[in-house]
Amino acid sequence: MLRRVLREPLFHFLLLGLAIFLASVALRDSKSTEQPGEIVITSGVVEQITTAFTRTWNRPPGEQELNGLMEDYIKEEIFYREAVAMGLDRDDIIVRRRLAQKIDFLSEELNAVPEPGEQDLQRYLESNRQQFQIGTKISFTQIYVNTEKRGASAEADAQRILTQLIRNKNLDTGQVGDPFLIPDDHDSQSADEIARTFGSGFAAEVVKVKTDQWTGPLKSEYGLHLVLVRQKVEGRMPLLAEVKDAVKKEWIRVERAKAKQEFYRLLRARYTVRIEPAQTAQVPGKQ
């Protein structure tokens, strides 16, 4: 019962309201001892400034450096108070966005996603099979036929070389075809990896090729290729143990997004929104 209550978005919303209230009370109390026009630098502020300097420079600040940091803090506080007194914070889009981001970050902390169990991850994996599917892996050898070099005879030359390869399985593949910067042999590659090297059209055709027989010519972005698929490992759905970290990461991301959306929904319900129609400017000379 208690666990269910702790996971309720309304409970988190109430916690956020309490956190904001306590923060405002603490801020008011810290300022309550100050007189108008007075700035009090507490020991806590001094410690924060000293700690920040130490983390940056790996040493505590000297006396002169600390005095300079204090003066920077005082200057910032004075400018901040004057800006608020003049109402500059109310219509500043940067301030507006910064404050909205703070609420967003605070809501994320209060709506922390619990650690998923094995059943949660298994259900997520089964519901998102395509996202985690292990694709088909292909090992193949290709022989390149340069269409620019061979011109109109490229297709016939490719067919002639293919016939030689089929008739003589012991033929030295390095002695046929044209020089090519990309290696002849490619091991355990997915369709996406093949597409990145040879183009999507070539990859789509290679996936269809039967193993242990020369096929072609297949067209790529470079020219023609004769292909021997040496091995094809069909795609499959992985076990949870194989992709657990990736599934957990995605599960947390999705659950966090749901919690933030629910939090916003609860906040949104507190407001009535009225959108006034836009005023279209009059075009001179038109009624």
C-alpha positions as protocol buffer text, in pm:
chain_id: "A"
residue {
  index: 1
  type: MET
  ca { x: 0 y: 0 z: 0 }
}
residue {
  index: 2
  type: LEU
  ca { x: 272 y: 243 z: 103 }
}
residue {
  index: 3
  type: ARG
  ca { x: 478 y: 156 z: -205 }
}
residue {
  index: 4
  type: ARG
  ca { x: 182 y: 230 z: -432 }
}
residue {
  index: 5
  type: VAL
  ca { x: 126 y: 568 z: -264 }
}
residue {
  index: 6
  type: LEU
  ca { x: 492 y: 659 z: -302 }
}
residue {
  index: 7
  type: ARG
  ca { x: 469 y: 597 z: -679 }
}
residue {
  index: 8
  type: GLU
  ca { x: 156 y: 810 z: -726 }
}
residue {
  index: 9
  type: PRO
  ca { x: 223 y: 1126 z: -937 }
}
residue {
  index: 10
  type: LEU
  ca { x: -5 y: 1327 z: -704 }
}
residue {
  index: 11
  type: PHE
  ca { x: 219 y: 1235 z: -411 }
}
residue {
  index: 12
  type: HIS
  ca { x: 523 y: 1361 z: -604 }
}
residue {
  index: 13
  type: PHE
  ca { x: 337 y: 1679 z: -692 }
}
residue {
  index: 14
  type: LEU
  ca { x: 264 y: 1744 z: -325 }
}
residue {
  index: 15
  type: LEU
  ca { x: 630 y: 1679 z: -244 }
}
residue {
  index: 16
  type: LEU
  ca { x: 734 y: 1934 z: -505 }
}
residue {
  index: 17
  type: GLY
  ca { x: 497 y: 2191 z: -357 }
}
residue {
  index: 18
  type: LEU
  ca { x: 639 y: 2125 z: -11 }
}
residue {
  index: 19
  type: ALA
  ca { x: 996 y: 2154 z: -141 }
}
residue {
  index: 20
  type: ILE
  ca { x: 922 y: 2490 z: -304 }
}
residue {
  index: 21
  type: PHE
  ca { x: 748 y: 2611 z: 11 }
}
residue {
  index: 22
  type: LEU
  ca { x: 1037 y: 2507 z: 238 }
}
residue {
  index: 23
  type: ALA
  ca { x: 1287 y: 2667 z: 1 }
}
residue {
  index: 24
  type: SER
  ca { x: 1095 y: 2995 z: 7 }
}
residue {
  index: 25
  type: VAL
  ca { x: 1070 y: 2982 z: 387 }
}
residue {
  index: 26
  type: ALA
  ca { x: 1443 y: 2915 z: 420 }
}
residue {
  index: 27
  type: LEU
  ca { x: 1521 y: 3202 z: 185 }
}
residue {
  index: 28
  type: ARG
  ca { x: 1287 y: 3434 z: 373 }
}
residue {
  index: 29
  type: ASP
  ca { x: 1438 y: 3336 z: 710 }
}
residue {
  index: 30
  type: SER
  ca { x: 1791 y: 3388 z: 581 }
}
residue {
  index: 31
  type: LYS
  ca { x: 1695 y: 3738 z: 469 }
}
residue {
  index: 32
  type: SER
  ca { x: 1484 y: 3818 z: 778 }
}
residue {
  index: 33
  type: THR
  ca { x: 1782 y: 3935 z: 984 }
}
residue {
  index: 34
  type: GLU
  ca { x: 1894 y: 4171 z: 710 }
}
residue {
  index: 35
  type: GLN
  ca { x: 1800 y: 4536 z: 721 }
}
residue {
  index: 36
  type: PRO
  ca { x: 1687 y: 4714 z: 402 }
}
residue {
  index: 37
  type: GLY
  ca { x: 1994 y: 4783 z: 192 }
}
residue {
  index: 38
  type: GLU
  ca { x: 2199 y: 4530 z: 391 }
}
residue {
  index: 39
  type: ILE
  ca { x: 2377 y: 4223 z: 251 }
}
residue {
  index: 40
  type: VAL
  ca { x: 2474 y: 3950 z: 496 }
}
residue {
  index: 41
  type: ILE
  ca { x: 2733 y: 3697 z: 377 }
}
residue {
  index: 42
  type: THR
  ca { x: 2685 y: 3392 z: 595 }
}
residue {
  index: 43
  type: SER
  ca { x: 2953 y: 3139 z: 682 }
}
residue {
  index: 44
  type: GLY
  ca { x: 2772 y: 2896 z: 453 }
}
residue {
  index: 45
  type: VAL
  ca { x: 2815 y: 3130 z: 156 }
}
residue {
  index: 46
  type: VAL
  ca { x: 3185 y: 3174 z: 238 }
}
residue {
  index: 47
  type: GLU
  ca { x: 3224 y: 2795 z: 252 }
}
residue {
  index: 48
  type: GLN
  ca { x: 3050 y: 2753 z: -86 }
}
residue {
  index: 49
  type: ILE
  ca { x: 3272 y: 3013 z: -249 }
}
residue {
  index: 50
  type: THR
  ca { x: 3586 y: 2859 z: -97 }
}
residue {
  index: 51
  type: THR
  ca { x: 3484 y: 2506 z: -201 }
}
residue {
  index: 52
  type: ALA
  ca { x: 3412 y: 2614 z: -559 }
}
residue {
  index: 53
  type: PHE
  ca { x: 3753 y: 2781 z: -588 }
}
residue {
  index: 54
  type: THR
  ca { x: 3929 y: 2477 z: -437 }
}
residue {
  index: 55
  type: ARG
  ca { x: 3762 y: 2237 z: -681 }
}
residue {
  index: 56
  type: THR
  ca { x: 3872 y: 2452 z: -975 }
}
residue {
  index: 57
  type: TRP
  ca { x: 4230 y: 2521 z: -873 }
}
residue {
  index: 58
  type: ASN
  ca { x: 4304 y: 2224 z: -641 }
}
residue {
  index: 59
  type: ARG
  ca { x: 4397 y: 2461 z: -359 }
}
residue {
  index: 60
  type: PRO
  ca { x: 4213 y: 2696 z: -123 }
}
residue {
  index: 61
  type: PRO
  ca { x: 4206 y: 3067 z: -212 }
}
residue {
  index: 62
  type: GLY
  ca { x: 4449 y: 3310 z: -52 }
}
residue {
  index: 63
  type: GLU
  ca { x: 4326 y: 3602 z: 155 }
}
residue {
  index: 64
  type: GLN
  ca { x: 4339 y: 3848 z: -135 }
}
residue {
  index: 65
  type: GLU
  ca { x: 4173 y: 3600 z: -371 }
}
residue {
  index: 66
  type: LEU
  ca { x: 3895 y: 3530 z: -119 }
}
residue {
  index: 67
  type: ASN
  ca { x: 3833 y: 3903 z: -77 }
}
residue {
  index: 68
  type: GLY
  ca { x: 3804 y: 3937 z: -454 }
}
residue {
  index: 69
  type: LEU
  ca { x: 3558 y: 3648 z: -470 }
}
residue {
  index: 70
  type: MET
  ca { x: 3352 y: 3807 z: -192 }
}
residue {
  index: 71
  type: GLU
  ca { x: 3340 y: 4135 z: -380 }
}
residue {
  index: 72
  type: ASP
  ca { x: 3222 y: 3950 z: -693 }
}
residue {
  index: 73
  type: TYR
  ca { x: 2946 y: 3788 z: -488 }
}
residue {
  index: 74
  type: ILE
  ca { x: 2842 y: 4125 z: -341 }
}
residue {
  index: 75
  type: LYS
  ca { x: 2834 y: 4284 z: -687 }
}
residue {
  index: 76
  type: GLU
  ca { x: 2620 y: 4003 z: -824 }
}
residue {
  index: 77
  type: GLU
  ca { x: 2381 y: 4024 z: -526 }
}
residue {
  index: 78
  type: ILE
  ca { x: 2343 y: 4400 z: -566 }
}
residue {
  index: 79
  type: PHE
  ca { x: 2277 y: 4374 z: -939 }
}
residue {
  index: 80
  type: TYR
  ca { x: 2029 y: 4091 z: -876 }
}
residue {
  index: 81
  type: ARG
  ca { x: 1833 y: 4289 z: -616 }
}
residue {
  index: 82
  type: GLU
  ca { x: 1822 y: 4601 z: -832 }
}
residue {
  index: 83
  type: ALA
  ca { x: 1705 y: 4399 z: -1133 }
}
residue {
  index: 84
  type: VAL
  ca { x: 1426 y: 4236 z: -929 }
}
residue {
  index: 85
  type: ALA
  ca { x: 1327 y: 4575 z: -782 }
}
residue {
  index: 86
  type: MET
  ca { x: 1296 y: 4713 z: -1135 }
}
residue {
  index: 87
  type: GLY
  ca { x: 1092 y: 4411 z: -1245 }
}
residue {
  index: 88
  type: LEU
  ca { x: 1350 y: 4308 z: -1503 }
}
residue {
  index: 89
  type: ASP
  ca { x: 1301 y: 3940 z: -1417 }
}
residue {
  index: 90
  type: ARG
  ca { x: 933 y: 3940 z: -1514 }
}
residue {
  index: 91
  type: ASP
  ca { x: 964 y: 3998 z: -1888 }
}
residue {
  index: 92
  type: ASP
  ca { x: 1305 y: 3841 z: -1951 }
}
residue {
  index: 93
  type: ILE
  ca { x: 1265 y: 3531 z: -2168 }
}
residue {
  index: 94
  type: ILE
  ca { x: 1603 y: 3392 z: -2053 }
}
residue {
  index: 95
  type: VAL
  ca { x: 1505 y: 3421 z: -1684 }
}
residue {
  index: 96
  type: ARG
  ca { x: 1165 y: 3273 z: -1765 }
}
residue {
  index: 97
  type: ARG
  ca { x: 1321 y: 2971 z: -1937 }
}
residue {
  index: 98
  type: ARG
  ca { x: 1581 y: 2925 z: -1665 }
}
residue {
  index: 99
  type: LEU
  ca { x: 1316 y: 2913 z: -1392 }
}
residue {
  index: 100
  type: ALA
  ca { x: 1104 y: 2673 z: -1598 }
}
residue {
  index: 101
  type: GLN
  ca { x: 1410 y: 2448 z: -1639 }
}
residue {
  index: 102
  type: LYS
  ca { x: 1465 y: 2448 z: -1262 }
}
residue {
  index: 103
  type: ILE
  ca { x: 1110 y: 2328 z: -1203 }
}
residue {
  index: 104
  type: ASP
  ca { x: 1158 y: 2064 z: -1474 }
}
residue {
  index: 105
  type: PHE
  ca { x: 1481 y: 1943 z: -1310 }
}
residue {
  index: 106
  type: LEU
  ca { x: 1323 y: 1946 z: -965 }
}
residue {
  index: 107
  type: SER
  ca { x: 1027 y: 1743 z: -1090 }
}
residue {
  index: 108
  type: GLU
  ca { x: 1269 y: 1486 z: -1233 }
}
residue {
  index: 109
  type: GLU
  ca { x: 1437 y: 1444 z: -894 }
}
residue {
  index: 110
  type: LEU
  ca { x: 1106 y: 1407 z: -712 }
}
residue {
  index: 111
  type: ASN
  ca { x: 971 y: 1166 z: -973 }
}
residue {
  index: 112
  type: ALA
  ca { x: 1274 y: 939 z: -961 }
}
residue {
  index: 113
  type: VAL
  ca { x: 1211 y: 617 z: -1150 }
}
residue {
  index: 114
  type: PRO
  ca { x: 1243 y: 304 z: -931 }
}
residue {
  index: 115
  type: GLU
  ca { x: 1487 y: 29 z: -1022 }
}
residue {
  index: 116
  type: PRO
  ca { x: 1317 y: -202 z: -1274 }
}
residue {
  index: 117
  type: GLY
  ca { x: 1280 y: -570 z: -1196 }
}
residue {
  index: 118
  type: GLU
  ca { x: 1356 y: -860 z: -1427 }
}
residue {
  index: 119
  type: GLN
  ca { x: 988 y: -892 z: -1520 }
}
residue {
  index: 120
  type: ASP
  ca { x: 966 y: -521 z: -1607 }
}
residue {
  index: 121
  type: LEU
  ca { x: 1264 y: -551 z: -1841 }
}
residue {
  index: 122
  type: GLN
  ca { x: 1141 y: -874 z: -1997 }
}
residue {
  index: 123
  type: ARG
  ca { x: 799 y: -721 z: -2071 }
}
residue {
  index: 124
  type: TYR
  ca { x: 965 y: -414 z: -2222 }
}
residue {
  index: 125
  type: LEU
  ca { x: 1190 y: -630 z: -2439 }
}
residue {
  index: 126
  type: GLU
  ca { x: 896 y: -833 z: -2566 }
}
residue {
  index: 127
  type: SER
  ca { x: 693 y: -518 z: -2637 }
}
residue {
  index: 128
  type: ASN
  ca { x: 979 y: -358 z: -2833 }
}
residue {
  index: 129
  type: ARG
  ca { x: 1117 y: -655 z: -3022 }
}
residue {
  index: 130
  type: GLN
  ca { x: 1211 y: -458 z: -3334 }
}
residue {
  index: 131
  type: GLN
  ca { x: 1421 y: -213 z: -3133 }
}
residue {
  index: 132
  type: PHE
  ca { x: 1644 y: -488 z: -2989 }
}
residue {
  index: 133
  type: GLN
  ca { x: 1630 y: -742 z: -3272 }
}
residue {
  index: 134
  type: ILE
  ca { x: 1971 y: -883 z: -3366 }
}
residue {
  index: 135
  type: GLY
  ca { x: 1993 y: -846 z: -3742 }
}
residue {
  index: 136
  type: THR
  ca { x: 2118 y: -1098 z: -3996 }
}
residue {
  index: 137
  type: LYS
  ca { x: 2498 y: -1114 z: -4016 }
}
residue {
  index: 138
  type: ILE
  ca { x: 2662 y: -1189 z: -4351 }
}
residue {
  index: 139
  type: SER
  ca { x: 3019 y: -1288 z: -4439 }
}
residue {
  index: 140
  type: PHE
  ca { x: 3098 y: -1248 z: -4808 }
}
residue {
  index: 141
  type: THR
  ca { x: 3366 y: -1203 z: -5070 }
}
residue {
  index: 142
  type: GLN
  ca { x: 3327 y: -960 z: -5360 }
}
residue {
  index: 143
  type: ILE
  ca { x: 3514 y: -916 z: -5688 }
}
residue {
  index: 144
  type: TYR
  ca { x: 3496 y: -568 z: -5837 }
}
residue {
  index: 145
  type: VAL
  ca { x: 3433 y: -486 z: -6203 }
}
residue {
  index: 146
  type: ASN
  ca { x: 3511 y: -121 z: -6286 }
}
residue {
  index: 147
  type: THR
  ca { x: 3234 y: 14 z: -6513 }
}
residue {
  index: 148
  type: GLU
  ca { x: 3419 y: 339 z: -6581 }
}
residue {
  index: 149
  type: LYS
  ca { x: 3732 y: 158 z: -6693 }
}
residue {
  index: 150
  type: ARG
  ca { x: 3556 y: -115 z: -6898 }
}
residue {
  index: 151
  type: GLY
  ca { x: 3274 y: 100 z: -7036 }
}
residue {
  index: 152
  type: ALA
  ca { x: 3016 y: -82 z: -7250 }
}
residue {
  index: 153
  type: SER
  ca { x: 3188 y: -419 z: -7206 }
}
residue {
  index: 154
  type: ALA
  ca { x: 3165 y: -412 z: -6823 }
}
residue {
  index: 155
  type: GLU
  ca { x: 2847 y: -622 z: -6803 }
}
residue {
  index: 156
  type: ALA
  ca { x: 2976 y: -889 z: -7047 }
}
residue {
  index: 157
  type: ASP
  ca { x: 3313 y: -897 z: -6870 }
}
residue {
  index: 158
  type: ALA
  ca { x: 3140 y: -950 z: -6537 }
}
residue {
  index: 159
  type: GLN
  ca { x: 2937 y: -1239 z: -6679 }
}
residue {
  index: 160
  type: ARG
  ca { x: 3252 y: -1396 z: -6824 }
}
residue {
  index: 161
  type: ILE
  ca { x: 3433 y: -1374 z: -6488 }
}
residue {
  index: 162
  type: LEU
  ca { x: 3126 y: -1518 z: -6312 }
}
residue {
  index: 163
  type: THR
  ca { x: 3131 y: -1818 z: -6547 }
}
residue {
  index: 164
  type: GLN
  ca { x: 3500 y: -1876 z: -6468 }
}
residue {
  index: 165
  type: LEU
  ca { x: 3431 y: -1864 z: -6093 }
}
residue {
  index: 166
  type: ILE
  ca { x: 3144 y: -2112 z: -6117 }
}
residue {
  index: 167
  type: ARG
  ca { x: 3342 y: -2357 z: -6332 }
}
residue {
  index: 168
  type: ASN
  ca { x: 3660 y: -2339 z: -6131 }
}
residue {
  index: 169
  type: LYS
  ca { x: 3607 y: -2319 z: -5755 }
}
residue {
  index: 170
  type: ASN
  ca { x: 3982 y: -2310 z: -5701 }
}
residue {
  index: 171
  type: LEU
  ca { x: 4028 y: -2003 z: -5917 }
}
residue {
  index: 172
  type: ASP
  ca { x: 4249 y: -1737 z: -5755 }
}
residue {
  index: 173
  type: THR
  ca { x: 4004 y: -1448 z: -5708 }
}
residue {
  index: 174
  type: GLY
  ca { x: 4294 y: -1208 z: -5678 }
}
residue {
  index: 175
  type: GLN
  ca { x: 4374 y: -1267 z: -6045 }
}
residue {
  index: 176
  type: VAL
  ca { x: 4032 y: -1162 z: -6177 }
}
residue {
  index: 177
  type: GLY
  ca { x: 3839 y: -838 z: -6151 }
}
residue {
  index: 178
  type: ASP
  ca { x: 3974 y: -486 z: -6114 }
}
residue {
  index: 179
  type: PRO
  ca { x: 4174 y: -314 z: -5837 }
}
residue {
  index: 180
  type: PHE
  ca { x: 3950 y: -177 z: -5560 }
}
residue {
  index: 181
  type: LEU
  ca { x: 4027 y: 24 z: -5246 }
}
residue {
  index: 182
  type: ILE
  ca { x: 3765 y: -164 z: -5043 }
}
residue {
  index: 183
  type: PRO
  ca { x: 3875 y: -514 z: -4926 }
}
residue {
  index: 184
  type: ASP
  ca { x: 3743 y: -825 z: -5103 }
}
residue {
  index: 185
  type: ASP
  ca { x: 3647 y: -1012 z: -4784 }
}
residue {
  index: 186
  type: HIS
  ca { x: 3389 y: -886 z: -4534 }
}
residue {
  index: 187
  type: ASP
  ca { x: 3303 y: -1080 z: -4219 }
}
residue {
  index: 188
  type: SER
  ca { x: 2987 y: -1085 z: -4004 }
}
residue {
  index: 189
  type: GLN
  ca { x: 2835 y: -760 z: -4129 }
}
residue {
  index: 190
  type: SER
  ca { x: 2477 y: -641 z: -4088 }
}
residue {
  index: 191
  type: ALA
  ca { x: 2273 y: -502 z: -4376 }
}
residue {
  index: 192
  type: ASP
  ca { x: 2325 y: -150 z: -4238 }
}
residue {
  index: 193
  type: GLU
  ca { x: 2702 y: -195 z: -4226 }
}
residue {
  index: 194
  type: ILE
  ca { x: 2707 y: -327 z: -4583 }
}
residue {
  index: 195
  type: ALA
  ca { x: 2487 y: -36 z: -4694 }
}
residue {
  index: 196
  type: ARG
  ca { x: 2728 y: 215 z: -4542 }
}
residue {
  index: 197
  type: THR
  ca { x: 3010 y: 71 z: -4752 }
}
residue {
  index: 198
  type: PHE
  ca { x: 2841 y: -25 z: -5080 }
}
residue {
  index: 199
  type: GLY
  ca { x: 2502 y: 150 z: -5076 }
}
residue {
  index: 200
  type: SER
  ca { x: 2152 y: 38 z: -4975 }
}
residue {
  index: 201
  type: GLY
  ca { x: 2070 y: -120 z: -5312 }
}
residue {
  index: 202
  type: PHE
  ca { x: 2371 y: -350 z: -5299 }
}
residue {
  index: 203
  type: ALA
  ca { x: 2300 y: -442 z: -4935 }
}
residue {
  index: 204
  type: ALA
  ca { x: 1939 y: -534 z: -5015 }
}
residue {
  index: 205
  type: GLU
  ca { x: 2057 y: -771 z: -5291 }
}
residue {
  index: 206
  type: VAL
  ca { x: 2335 y: -933 z: -5086 }
}
residue {
  index: 207
  type: VAL
  ca { x: 2084 y: -1028 z: -4815 }
}
residue {
  index: 208
  type: LYS
  ca { x: 1893 y: -1235 z: -5075 }
}
residue {
  index: 209
  type: VAL
  ca { x: 2198 y: -1420 z: -5209 }
}
residue {
  index: 210
  type: LYS
  ca { x: 2226 y: -1793 z: -5129 }
}
residue {
  index: 211
  type: THR
  ca { x: 2537 y: -1915 z: -4954 }
}
residue {
  index: 212
  type: ASP
  ca { x: 2831 y: -2094 z: -5117 }
}
residue {
  index: 213
  type: GLN
  ca { x: 2763 y: -1990 z: -5475 }
}
residue {
  index: 214
  type: TRP
  ca { x: 2895 y: -1704 z: -5684 }
}
residue {
  index: 215
  type: THR
  ca { x: 2626 y: -1456 z: -5787 }
}
residue {
  index: 216
  type: GLY
  ca { x: 2614 y: -1137 z: -5986 }
}
residue {
  index: 217
  type: PRO
  ca { x: 2681 y: -899 z: -6112 }
}
residue {
  index: 218
  type: LEU
  ca { x: 2533 y: -682 z: -5835 }
}
residue {
  index: 219
  type: LYS
  ca { x: 2538 y: -306 z: -5873 }
}
residue {
  index: 220
  type: SER
  ca { x: 2682 y: -71 z: -5610 }
}
residue {
  index: 221
  type: GLU
  ca { x: 2772 y: 296 z: -5599 }
}
residue {
  index: 222
  type: TYR
  ca { x: 3114 y: 201 z: -5741 }
}
residue {
  index: 223
  type: GLY
  ca { x: 3027 y: -34 z: -6024 }
}
residue {
  index: 224
  type: LEU
  ca { x: 2959 y: -408 z: -6057 }
}
residue {
  index: 225
  type: HIS
  ca { x: 3043 y: -688 z: -5814 }
}
residue {
  index: 226
  type: LEU
  ca { x: 3047 y: -1065 z: -5821 }
}
residue {
  index: 227
  type: VAL
  ca { x: 2957 y: -1194 z: -5475 }
}
residue {
  index: 228
  type: LEU
  ca { x: 3010 y: -1515 z: -5280 }
}
residue {
  index: 229
  type: VAL
  ca { x: 2819 y: -1528 z: -4952 }
}
residue {
  index: 230
  type: ARG
  ca { x: 3031 y: -1755 z: -4732 }
}
residue {
  index: 231
  type: GLN
  ca { x: 2809 y: -1752 z: -4426 }
}
residue {
  index: 232
  type: LYS
  ca { x: 2472 y: -1609 z: -4326 }
}
residue {
  index: 233
  type: VAL
  ca { x: 2359 y: -1601 z: -3961 }
}
residue {
  index: 234
  type: GLU
  ca { x: 1989 y: -1521 z: -3956 }
}
residue {
  index: 235
  type: GLY
  ca { x: 1858 y: -1247 z: -3729 }
}
residue {
  index: 236
  type: ARG
  ca { x: 1691 y: -1339 z: -3402 }
}
residue {
  index: 237
  type: MET
  ca { x: 1534 y: -1202 z: -3090 }
}
residue {
  index: 238
  type: PRO
  ca { x: 1803 y: -1179 z: -2819 }
}
residue {
  index: 239
  type: LEU
  ca { x: 1774 y: -1311 z: -2466 }
}
residue {
  index: 240
  type: LEU
  ca { x: 1732 y: -1048 z: -2197 }
}
residue {
  index: 241
  type: ALA
  ca { x: 2077 y: -1130 z: -2056 }
}
residue {
  index: 242
  type: GLU
  ca { x: 2235 y: -1032 z: -2389 }
}
residue {
  index: 243
  type: VAL
  ca { x: 2083 y: -683 z: -2404 }
}
residue {
  index: 244
  type: LYS
  ca { x: 1989 y: -617 z: -2042 }
}
residue {
  index: 245
  type: ASP
  ca { x: 2186 y: -292 z: -2007 }
}
residue {
  index: 246
  type: ALA
  ca { x: 2037 y: -145 z: -2324 }
}
residue {
  index: 247
  type: VAL
  ca { x: 1684 y: -253 z: -2226 }
}
residue {
  index: 248
  type: LYS
  ca { x: 1723 y: -107 z: -1877 }
}
residue {
  index: 249
  type: LYS
  ca { x: 1849 y: 224 z: -2016 }
}
residue {
  index: 250
  type: GLU
  ca { x: 1552 y: 252 z: -2252 }
}
residue {
  index: 251
  type: TRP
  ca { x: 1304 y: 142 z: -1984 }
}
residue {
  index: 252
  type: ILE
  ca { x: 1427 y: 415 z: -1747 }
}
residue {
  index: 253
  type: ARG
  ca { x: 1416 y: 678 z: -2023 }
}
residue {
  index: 254
  type: VAL
  ca { x: 1057 y: 591 z: -2115 }
}
residue {
  index: 255
  type: GLU
  ca { x: 936 y: 571 z: -1753 }
}
residue {
  index: 256
  type: ARG
  ca { x: 1102 y: 902 z: -1670 }
}
residue {
  index: 257
  type: ALA
  ca { x: 932 y: 1067 z: -1967 }
}
residue {
  index: 258
  type: LYS
  ca { x: 596 y: 926 z: -1854 }
}
residue {
  index: 259
  type: ALA
  ca { x: 646 y: 1056 z: -1500 }
}
residue {
  index: 260
  type: LYS
  ca { x: 741 y: 1402 z: -1624 }
}
residue {
  index: 261
  type: GLN
  ca { x: 441 y: 1412 z: -1857 }
}
residue {
  index: 262
  type: GLU
  ca { x: 207 y: 1310 z: -1573 }
}
residue {
  index: 263
  type: PHE
  ca { x: 361 y: 1574 z: -1348 }
}
residue {
  index: 264
  type: TYR
  ca { x: 299 y: 1839 z: -1613 }
}
residue {
  index: 265
  type: ARG
  ca { x: -57 y: 1715 z: -1658 }
}
residue {
  index: 266
  type: LEU
  ca { x: -126 y: 1768 z: -1288 }
}
residue {
  index: 267
  type: LEU
  ca { x: 24 y: 2118 z: -1300 }
}
residue {
  index: 268
  type: ARG
  ca { x: -165 y: 2200 z: -1619 }
}
residue {
  index: 269
  type: ALA
  ca { x: -495 y: 2105 z: -1456 }
}
residue {
  index: 270
  type: ARG
  ca { x: -447 y: 2388 z: -1204 }
}
residue {
  index: 271
  type: TYR
  ca { x: -467 y: 2654 z: -1474 }
}
residue {
  index: 272
  type: THR
  ca { x: -736 y: 2789 z: -1701 }
}
residue {
  index: 273
  type: VAL
  ca { x: -589 y: 2901 z: -2031 }
}
residue {
  index: 274
  type: ARG
  ca { x: -750 y: 3164 z: -2251 }
}
residue {
  index: 275
  type: ILE
  ca { x: -597 y: 3235 z: -2591 }
}
residue {
  index: 276
  type: GLU
  ca { x: -698 y: 3568 z: -2736 }
}
residue {
  index: 277
  type: PRO
  ca { x: -731 y: 3591 z: -3115 }
}
residue {
  index: 278
  type: ALA
  ca { x: -433 y: 3745 z: -3290 }
}
residue {
  index: 279
  type: GLN
  ca { x: -480 y: 4098 z: -3415 }
}
residue {
  index: 280
  type: THR
  ca { x: -403 y: 4120 z: -3784 }
}
residue {
  index: 281
  type: ALA
  ca { x: -234 y: 4440 z: -3888 }
}
residue {
  index: 282
  type: GLN
  ca { x: -423 y: 4667 z: -4128 }
}
residue {
  index: 283
  type: VAL
  ca { x: -264 y: 4691 z: -4471 }
}
residue {
  index: 284
  type: PRO
  ca { x: -243 y: 5058 z: -4576 }
}
residue {
  index: 285
  type: GLY
  ca { x: -496 y: 5139 z: -4849 }
}
residue {
  index: 286
  type: LYS
  ca { x: -714 y: 4832 z: -4778 }
}
residue {
  index: 287
  type: GLN
  ca { x: -1041 y: 4832 z: -4583 }
}
